[in-house]
Amino acid sequence: MPTVRKIAHEFLERRGLTTIFGNPGSNELPFLADLPASFTYVLGLHEGVVVGMADGYAQATGRPALVNLHAAAGSGNAMGALTNAVYSRSPLVLTAGQQVRSAIGLEAMLANVDATSLMRPLAGWSGEPSCPGDVPRSLAQAVFEAELRRRPTYLSVPYDDWSAEIDDNPVLDRAVRRGLSPDAAQLDDLARRLAAARNPVLVLGGDIDALGLFDRAVAFAEHFALPVWVAPSPHRLPFPNRHPLFRGVLPAGIGSVSSRLDGHDLILVLGAPVFRYHQHVPGPFLPDGAALVQVTDDPGEAARAPMGESLVAAAGPVLDGLLARLPAREAGETAFAPTPEPATGERALHPEQVFAALRETQPADTAYVVESTSTNSAWWRQMDLRRPGSYFWPAAGGLGFGMPAAVGVAMGLPGRPVVGVIGDGSANYGITALWTAAHYRVPVTFVILRNGTYGALRWFADLLGTTDVPGTEIPGLDFTAIAAGYGVPATTVSDVDDLRAQLKTAPAGPRLIQVDTEPTTP
């Protein structure tokens, strides 16, 4: 009879989950034994980095990614990175080893005492098999739940289960599919409302890019000549940011969003919550006279919205249905907006100079993984992103996403240039990703913006009137020396010409460029 391990490996192979991101402990070794040759194990040196790499890989490929963590302590180490995966709606399947069944109740070393509760409420589903024979079904449920919910799931498996022999399992032939198409009446009603609106506006969220709808969203906006805002704090870019219909990224405050949308009578939101606020800016949720309709495939997003109407449906069929029902309107201006001259720094390069150099030297299909909060405004002033999958950002704002996710995105998009733009404060949270990049020869460029501060914190200190707090300065960091220790070639640049020259070379593996920049605010 086959073992539980053999059936599990075969199920994962049939589902295409053959890349495992992990940092194993003793409890995980029985699962990892006898891996088929088709599997690839990607080792990370910290569990947060492991989840960050898997998050980037899942977003880049659009497919679930398999993560292998160690019991309670290792799973706990991963939870910070898991917050980003939750809000990017990445279908991660997290597996973790558990003590042998007879030792769990004794709370033996490395027992996960309440494994199913540990990762909640972050995990969309968590479980532990009731017996060895239930392991394949539980693993299948973890995979299907991740696919259906588009949210990480967590499965804890006692390590003595893997070698148990069981009958051939019907789970190998299972398939679960998702379909959320709106009906004709719903599409007719939405089309009528858009046609009747005096000044409608489209707000797009990161899900549009994640679901492969970037080009369809552009076609729809152009067809109906709709101005386009991007929902606050986007983890993906759903629309070209120099397009003549692009109006910008909405700020993350209640009153601020309302003021930006003032004058519009119908706000159509596709692929985003309404809205993910951050800094507290009181005000009305919507401007006077405005109605809002949200389209999302996440029932939770629809249920918790504080205003407007929500249609729980897939955005793709909605876009297609509206395109078929609405007549084209005159578009007006069709030329893409030029980028302004970059601001210059006095003591070091201004971040705009760095971003202008990236825009001028990197291929048009470059994928950027960005984790530099204090340079947000500089980023959007200088970049010109016109392709799907061009932008990745920590969806929950949890630091440590950028460097690992850049490795995962590069692994998921072979042949496409990948640049991680990382602040010096953020870089330290995921620094061990450098070792993985070096070990697996991942062709990724890390650009470290070094200003010696937690720039976003200084901005918040001004916003909150708390300018005398400690812990916002981080001087003396040398990322070139750190990178060399992990095996990544690195250099420091101090002027624009040198930066451009460095960026024009295509890396065969990973590289790191450290750039001293002047502090800025979001």
C-alpha positions as CSV (number, residue, x, y, z in Angstrom):
1,M,0.0,0.0,0.0
2,P,1.2,3.5,-0.6
3,T,2.3,5.8,2.2
4,V,0.5,9.0,3.1
5,R,3.7,10.9,1.9
6,K,3.6,9.3,-1.5
7,I,-0.1,10.1,-2.0
8,A,0.5,13.7,-0.8
9,H,3.4,14.2,-3.1
10,E,1.4,12.8,-6.1
11,F,-1.5,15.1,-5.3
12,L,0.7,18.2,-5.1
13,E,2.4,17.2,-8.3
14,R,-0.9,16.8,-10.1
15,R,-2.0,20.3,-8.9
16,G,1.3,21.9,-10.0
17,L,2.5,22.7,-6.5
18,T,6.0,21.4,-7.1
19,T,8.0,24.5,-5.8
20,I,8.3,24.4,-2.0
21,F,9.4,27.5,-0.1
22,G,10.7,26.4,3.3
23,N,12.8,26.5,6.3
24,P,12.5,23.1,7.8
25,G,12.8,21.7,11.4
26,S,12.9,18.2,12.6
27,N,9.1,17.8,12.4
28,E,9.1,18.6,8.7
29,L,11.8,16.1,7.6
30,P,9.5,13.1,7.1
31,F,7.3,15.1,4.7
32,L,10.3,16.3,2.7
33,A,11.8,12.8,2.4
34,D,11.6,11.1,-1.0
35,L,10.6,14.2,-2.9
36,P,10.0,13.4,-6.6
37,A,12.6,14.8,-9.0
38,S,10.0,17.2,-10.4
39,F,9.9,19.2,-7.1
40,T,12.1,22.2,-6.3
41,Y,12.9,23.1,-2.7
42,V,13.7,26.8,-2.2
43,L,15.4,27.3,1.1
44,G,15.0,30.6,3.0
45,L,16.9,31.4,6.2
46,H,14.0,32.8,8.1
47,E,10.3,31.9,8.0
48,G,9.2,35.5,7.3
49,V,11.5,35.5,4.3
50,V,10.1,32.2,3.2
51,V,6.5,33.5,3.2
52,G,7.6,36.7,1.5
53,M,9.2,34.8,-1.3
54,A,6.2,32.5,-1.7
55,D,3.9,35.6,-1.7
56,G,5.9,37.2,-4.5
57,Y,6.0,33.9,-6.4
58,A,2.2,33.3,-6.1
59,Q,1.5,36.9,-7.2
60,A,3.8,36.6,-10.2
61,T,2.5,33.3,-11.4
62,G,-1.1,33.7,-10.4
63,R,-1.0,30.2,-8.9
64,P,-0.9,28.8,-5.4
65,A,2.5,28.5,-3.8
66,L,3.4,25.8,-1.2
67,V,5.2,26.8,2.0
68,N,6.7,24.4,4.5
69,L,7.2,25.8,8.1
70,H,8.4,24.4,11.4
71,A,5.7,23.7,14.1
72,A,4.7,26.6,16.4
73,A,7.8,28.6,16.6
74,G,8.5,28.7,12.9
75,S,4.9,29.3,12.1
76,G,4.9,32.2,14.5
77,N,8.0,33.7,12.9
78,A,6.1,33.7,9.6
79,M,3.0,35.6,10.8
80,G,4.3,39.1,10.1
81,A,4.9,38.3,6.5
82,L,1.6,36.4,6.4
83,T,-0.3,39.7,6.9
84,N,0.9,40.9,3.5
85,A,-0.1,37.7,1.8
86,V,-3.6,38.0,3.3
87,Y,-4.2,41.4,2.0
88,S,-2.7,40.7,-1.4
89,R,-5.0,37.7,-1.5
90,S,-2.2,35.3,-2.3
91,P,-3.2,31.7,-2.4
92,L,-0.5,30.3,-0.2
93,V,-0.7,26.8,1.2
94,L,1.2,26.7,4.5
95,T,2.1,23.3,5.8
96,A,3.8,22.7,9.2
97,G,5.1,19.7,11.0
98,Q,3.6,18.6,14.3
99,Q,4.9,16.3,17.0
100,V,3.9,12.7,16.9
101,R,0.3,12.2,17.9
102,S,1.0,10.6,21.2
103,A,3.2,13.5,22.3
104,I,0.9,16.4,21.5
105,G,-1.2,16.2,24.6
106,L,1.9,15.9,26.7
107,E,3.1,19.2,25.3
108,A,6.4,17.7,24.4
109,M,9.1,19.9,22.9
110,L,8.0,21.1,19.4
111,A,4.4,20.2,20.0
112,N,2.0,22.8,18.5
113,V,-0.6,22.7,21.3
114,D,-3.5,24.3,19.5
115,A,-2.3,24.2,15.9
116,T,-5.6,25.1,14.2
117,S,-5.9,28.3,16.2
118,L,-2.3,29.5,15.9
119,M,-2.6,31.2,12.5
120,R,-6.1,32.5,12.9
121,P,-7.5,35.0,12.1
122,L,-4.9,35.4,9.3
123,A,-5.3,32.1,7.6
124,G,-8.6,31.7,5.7
125,W,-8.7,28.1,6.8
126,S,-6.6,26.0,9.1
127,G,-6.7,22.4,10.1
128,E,-5.0,19.3,11.5
129,P,-6.0,15.8,10.2
130,S,-8.0,13.6,12.5
131,C,-5.9,10.5,11.7
132,P,-3.2,9.5,9.1
133,G,-5.8,8.4,6.6
134,D,-7.3,12.0,6.7
135,V,-4.0,13.7,5.7
136,P,-4.6,13.6,1.9
137,R,-8.1,14.9,2.2
138,S,-7.0,17.7,4.6
139,L,-4.1,18.6,2.2
140,A,-6.5,18.8,-0.7
141,Q,-8.9,21.0,1.4
142,A,-6.0,23.3,2.2
143,V,-5.2,23.7,-1.5
144,F,-8.8,24.1,-2.6
145,E,-9.6,26.6,0.2
146,A,-6.6,28.7,-0.8
147,E,-7.7,28.7,-4.5
148,L,-11.3,29.4,-3.7
149,R,-10.8,32.0,-1.0
150,R,-7.7,33.5,-2.5
151,R,-6.2,33.6,1.0
152,P,-3.5,31.7,2.8
153,T,-4.4,28.4,4.4
154,Y,-2.6,26.4,7.1
155,L,-2.3,22.6,7.7
156,S,-0.5,21.1,10.6
157,V,0.5,17.4,10.2
158,P,1.9,15.1,12.9
159,Y,5.2,13.8,11.5
160,D,4.5,10.2,12.2
161,D,1.5,10.3,9.8
162,W,3.7,10.6,6.7
163,S,5.0,7.1,6.8
164,A,1.6,5.5,7.5
165,E,0.3,3.1,4.8
166,I,-3.2,3.7,3.5
167,D,-5.3,2.6,0.6
168,D,-5.2,4.5,-2.7
169,N,-7.0,7.7,-2.2
170,P,-9.8,9.2,-4.4
171,V,-8.6,12.8,-3.5
172,L,-6.0,12.4,-6.3
173,D,-8.7,12.9,-9.0
174,R,-10.6,15.8,-7.3
175,A,-11.1,19.1,-8.9
176,V,-12.7,22.3,-7.6
177,R,-13.6,25.3,-9.7
178,R,-14.7,28.8,-9.0
179,G,-17.4,30.7,-10.9
180,L,-19.0,34.0,-10.0
181,S,-20.6,35.4,-13.1
182,P,-23.2,38.1,-12.7
183,D,-26.6,37.5,-14.3
184,A,-27.9,39.6,-17.2
185,A,-30.3,41.7,-15.1
186,Q,-27.4,42.8,-12.8
187,L,-25.3,43.7,-15.8
188,D,-28.2,45.6,-17.4
189,D,-28.8,47.6,-14.3
190,L,-25.2,48.5,-13.9
191,A,-24.9,49.5,-17.5
192,R,-28.1,51.7,-17.2
193,R,-26.7,53.5,-14.2
194,L,-23.4,54.2,-15.9
195,A,-25.1,55.5,-19.0
196,A,-27.4,57.7,-17.0
197,A,-24.6,59.1,-14.7
198,R,-23.6,62.7,-15.3
199,N,-19.9,62.3,-14.3
200,P,-19.0,58.7,-13.5
201,V,-15.6,57.6,-12.3
202,L,-13.8,54.3,-12.2
203,V,-11.7,53.2,-9.1
204,L,-9.6,50.1,-9.7
205,G,-7.9,47.9,-7.1
206,G,-4.9,45.6,-7.2
207,D,-7.1,42.6,-7.8
208,I,-7.5,43.8,-11.4
209,D,-3.8,43.1,-12.1
210,A,-3.7,40.0,-10.0
211,L,-6.5,38.4,-11.9
212,G,-5.0,39.2,-15.3
213,L,-7.5,42.0,-16.2
214,F,-5.1,44.9,-16.6
215,D,-5.7,45.2,-20.4
216,R,-9.4,44.6,-20.2
217,A,-9.7,47.4,-17.5
218,V,-7.8,49.8,-19.8
219,A,-10.1,48.8,-22.8
220,F,-13.2,49.5,-20.7
221,A,-12.0,52.8,-19.4
222,E,-11.1,53.9,-22.9
223,H,-14.3,52.6,-24.4
224,F,-16.5,54.7,-22.0
225,A,-13.9,57.5,-21.5
226,L,-13.9,57.0,-17.7
227,P,-11.4,58.8,-15.5
228,V,-9.5,56.3,-13.4
229,W,-8.3,56.4,-9.8
230,V,-6.4,53.6,-8.1
231,A,-7.8,52.5,-4.8
232,P,-5.7,53.5,-1.7
233,S,-2.5,51.7,-0.8
234,P,-2.4,49.5,-3.9
235,H,-0.4,46.3,-3.7
236,R,-0.5,46.0,-7.5
237,L,-0.9,48.6,-10.3
238,P,-4.2,48.0,-12.3
239,F,-3.8,50.8,-14.8
240,P,-1.0,52.6,-16.7
241,N,0.0,55.5,-14.4
242,R,0.8,57.9,-17.4
243,H,-2.4,57.1,-19.3
244,P,-4.4,60.3,-20.1
245,L,-7.4,58.8,-18.1
246,F,-5.3,58.1,-15.0
247,R,-6.0,60.5,-12.1
248,G,-3.6,59.1,-9.5
249,V,-3.7,56.9,-6.4
250,L,-6.3,57.8,-3.9
251,P,-5.1,58.8,-0.4
252,A,-5.8,56.5,2.5
253,G,-8.0,58.7,4.6
254,I,-11.8,58.8,4.8
255,G,-12.1,62.6,4.2
256,S,-9.2,62.6,1.7
257,V,-10.8,60.0,-0.5
258,S,-14.1,61.9,-0.4
259,S,-12.5,65.1,-1.4
260,R,-10.7,63.5,-4.4
261,L,-13.9,62.0,-5.7
262,D,-15.9,65.2,-5.2
263,G,-18.0,66.1,-8.3
264,H,-18.6,62.5,-9.4
265,D,-22.2,61.2,-9.1
266,L,-21.4,57.5,-9.7
267,I,-18.3,55.8,-8.4
268,L,-17.7,52.3,-9.8
269,V,-15.1,50.3,-7.8
270,L,-13.7,47.1,-9.4
271,G,-11.3,44.7,-7.6
272,A,-10.8,46.6,-4.3
273,P,-12.3,47.1,-0.9
274,V,-14.1,50.4,-0.2
275,F,-11.7,51.4,1.0
276,R,-8.5,50.4,2.9
277,Y,-7.9,53.5,5.0
278,H,-4.7,54.2,6.9
279,Q,-4.1,57.6,8.5
280,H,-7.2,58.9,10.3
281,V,-8.7,61.8,8.3
282,P,-12.3,62.3,9.4
283,G,-14.9,63.3,6.9
284,P,-17.8,61.9,4.9
285,F,-17.3,58.5,3.3
286,L,-18.6,59.8,0.0
287,P,-19.0,63.3,-1.5
288,D,-22.5,64.8,-1.6
289,G,-24.7,63.5,-4.3
290,A,-22.4,60.5,-5.1
291,A,-23.5,56.8,-5.3
292,L,-21.0,54.0,-5.1
293,V,-21.1,50.5,-6.6
294,Q,-18.4,48.0,-5.7
295,V,-17.7,44.8,-7.6
296,T,-15.7,42.2,-5.8
297,D,-15.4,38.5,-5.6
298,D,-14.7,38.6,-1.9
299,P,-17.9,38.3,0.2
300,G,-16.0,39.6,3.2
301,E,-15.1,42.9,1.4
302,A,-18.7,43.3,0.3
303,A,-20.1,42.6,3.8
304,R,-17.9,45.0,5.7
305,A,-18.1,48.0,3.4
306,P,-19.5,51.1,5.2
307,M,-21.2,52.6,2.2
308,G,-22.6,52.0,-1.2
309,E,-23.9,48.9,-3.0
310,S,-21.8,45.7,-3.5
311,L,-22.0,43.1,-6.2
312,V,-20.3,39.9,-5.4
313,A,-19.0,38.8,-8.8
314,A,-15.9,38.2,-10.7
315,A,-14.6,41.5,-12.3
316,G,-13.8,39.9,-15.6
317,P,-17.4,39.0,-16.7
318,V,-18.5,42.4,-15.4
319,L,-16.0,44.2,-17.6
320,D,-16.9,42.1,-20.6
321,G,-20.6,42.6,-20.0
322,L,-20.4,46.4,-19.6
323,L,-18.2,46.6,-22.7
324,A,-20.9,44.8,-24.7
325,R,-23.7,47.0,-23.3
326,L,-22.3,50.5,-23.3
327,P,-21.8,52.5,-26.5
328,A,-18.3,54.0,-26.9
329,R,-17.8,57.7,-25.9
330,E,-15.4,60.3,-27.2
331,A,-12.1,59.8,-25.4
332,G,-10.6,63.3,-25.6
333,E,-6.9,63.4,-24.9
334,T,-5.0,60.3,-26.0
335,A,-1.4,61.1,-25.4
336,F,0.3,59.6,-22.3
337,A,1.4,62.3,-19.8
338,P,5.1,63.2,-19.8
339,T,7.2,62.8,-16.7
340,P,8.3,65.9,-14.9
341,E,11.9,66.8,-14.4
342,P,13.2,65.0,-11.2
343,A,13.8,67.0,-8.1
344,T,17.4,67.2,-7.1
345,G,19.0,66.7,-3.7
346,E,21.5,69.0,-1.9
347,R,23.5,66.5,0.1
348,A,22.6,63.3,-1.7
349,L,20.5,62.1,-4.6
350,H,16.8,62.9,-4.4
351,P,14.7,59.7,-4.7
352,E,13.1,61.2,-7.9
353,Q,16.6,61.1,-9.5
354,V,16.9,57.4,-8.7
355,F,13.5,56.6,-10.1
356,A,14.1,58.7,-13.2
357,A,17.3,56.6,-13.7
358,L,15.3,53.4,-13.4
359,R,12.7,54.6,-15.8
360,E,15.3,55.6,-18.4
361,T,17.5,52.5,-18.2
362,Q,15.3,49.6,-17.4
363,P,13.3,47.6,-20.0
364,A,9.6,48.5,-20.4
365,D,8.5,45.1,-19.1
366,T,10.5,45.4,-15.8
367,A,8.6,44.2,-12.7
368,Y,9.3,46.4,-9.7
369,V,8.9,45.2,-6.1
370,V,8.8,48.4,-4.0
371,E,9.1,48.7,-0.3
372,S,10.1,52.3,0.4
373,T,7.1,54.1,2.0
374,S,8.6,57.5,2.4
375,T,9.3,57.8,-1.3
376,N,5.7,57.1,-2.6
377,S,5.1,60.5,-4.0
378,A,8.5,60.6,-5.7
379,W,7.8,57.1,-7.2
380,W,4.5,58.0,-8.8
381,R,5.9,61.4,-10.1
382,Q,8.7,59.7,-12.0
383,M,7.7,56.2,-13.1
384,D,5.9,55.2,-16.3
385,L,4.4,51.7,-15.9
386,R,2.3,50.4,-18.8
387,R,2.5,46.6,-18.5
388,P,0.6,44.1,-16.3
389,G,2.6,42.8,-13.4
390,S,4.8,45.8,-13.2
391,Y,4.3,46.7,-9.6
392,F,4.3,44.8,-6.3
393,W,3.9,46.4,-2.8
394,P,3.4,45.0,0.7
395,A,-0.4,44.8,0.9
396,A,-0.6,45.1,4.7
397,G,2.3,47.5,5.1
398,G,4.2,44.9,7.0
399,L,8.0,45.5,6.6
400,G,10.1,42.6,5.3
401,F,8.1,42.0,2.1
402,G,10.4,43.7,-0.5
403,M,13.6,41.7,-0.6
404,P,12.0,38.3,-0.3
405,A,9.2,39.1,-2.7
406,A,11.6,40.4,-5.3
407,V,13.3,36.9,-5.2
408,G,9.9,35.2,-5.5
409,V,8.7,37.4,-8.3
410,A,12.0,36.8,-10.2
411,M,11.6,33.1,-9.8
412,G,8.0,33.3,-10.9
413,L,8.7,35.4,-14.0
414,P,11.9,33.9,-15.6
415,G,13.2,36.0,-18.4
416,R,11.5,39.2,-17.2
417,P,13.7,41.9,-15.5
418,V,12.9,42.3,-11.8
419,V,14.1,45.2,-9.6
420,G,13.5,45.5,-5.9
421,V,13.4,49.1,-4.7
422,I,13.9,48.9,-1.0
423,G,14.4,51.5,1.8
424,D,17.2,50.9,4.2
425,G,14.8,50.6,7.1
426,S,12.7,47.9,5.3
427,A,15.7,46.0,4.0
428,N,16.8,44.7,7.4
429,Y,13.5,42.9,7.9
430,G,14.1,40.5,5.0
431,I,17.9,40.7,4.5
432,T,18.5,37.0,4.5
433,A,16.7,36.8,1.2
434,L,20.1,37.8,-0.2
435,W,21.4,34.3,0.6
436,T,18.6,32.6,-1.3
437,A,19.1,34.9,-4.2
438,A,22.8,34.1,-4.3
439,H,22.4,30.4,-3.7
440,Y,19.8,29.9,-6.5
441,R,21.5,32.5,-8.8
442,V,18.2,34.5,-9.1
443,P,18.6,37.4,-11.6
444,V,17.3,40.3,-9.5
445,T,18.5,43.8,-8.9
446,F,18.2,45.3,-5.4
447,V,18.3,49.1,-5.2
448,I,18.7,50.1,-1.6
449,L,17.7,53.7,-0.8
450,R,19.9,54.6,2.2
451,N,18.8,57.8,4.1
452,G,19.6,56.6,7.6
453,T,16.1,57.1,8.9
454,Y,12.7,55.5,9.1
455,G,11.3,58.2,6.8
456,A,7.6,57.2,7.1
457,L,7.8,57.3,10.9
458,R,9.2,60.9,10.8
459,W,6.3,61.8,8.6
460,F,3.8,60.3,10.9
461,A,5.5,62.0,13.9
462,D,4.7,65.3,12.3
463,L,1.2,64.2,11.4
464,L,0.5,63.1,15.0
465,G,2.3,66.0,16.7
466,T,4.9,63.6,18.3
467,T,8.1,64.9,16.9
468,D,10.3,64.1,19.9
469,V,10.0,60.2,19.9
470,P,13.1,58.0,19.8
471,G,13.9,55.2,17.4
472,T,13.6,56.9,14.0
473,E,17.3,57.1,13.1
474,I,19.3,54.1,11.7
475,P,22.7,55.5,10.8
476,G,25.8,53.5,9.9
477,L,24.4,50.6,7.8
478,D,26.5,49.3,4.9
479,F,24.5,47.1,2.7
480,T,27.3,46.4,0.3
481,A,29.3,44.7,3.1
482,I,26.1,42.8,4.2
483,A,25.5,41.7,0.6
484,A,29.0,40.5,0.2
485,G,28.7,38.3,3.3
486,Y,25.7,36.6,1.7
487,G,27.4,36.2,-1.6
488,V,25.7,39.0,-3.6
489,P,27.9,41.4,-5.6
490,A,27.3,44.9,-4.5
491,T,28.3,48.5,-5.1
492,T,27.7,52.0,-3.8
493,V,26.8,54.9,-6.2
494,S,26.7,58.5,-5.3
495,D,25.9,60.3,-8.6
496,V,23.3,59.9,-11.3
497,D,25.7,59.1,-14.1
498,D,27.3,56.2,-12.1
499,L,23.8,55.0,-11.2
500,R,22.7,54.9,-14.8
501,A,25.9,53.1,-15.8
502,Q,25.3,50.4,-13.1
503,L,21.7,50.0,-14.0
504,K,22.4,49.5,-17.7
505,T,24.2,46.3,-17.1
506,A,22.0,43.2,-17.1
507,P,22.6,40.9,-14.1
508,A,23.4,37.2,-14.6
509,G,22.5,36.6,-11.0
510,P,21.6,38.9,-8.1
511,R,23.2,42.2,-7.4
512,L,22.8,45.1,-5.0
513,I,23.2,48.8,-5.6
514,Q,23.3,51.1,-2.6
515,V,22.3,54.7,-3.2
516,D,22.5,57.4,-0.6
517,T,19.3,59.5,-0.8
518,E,17.9,62.5,0.9
519,P,15.0,61.9,3.3
520,T,11.5,62.5,1.8
521,T,7.9,62.1,3.0
522,P,5.1,59.9,1.5
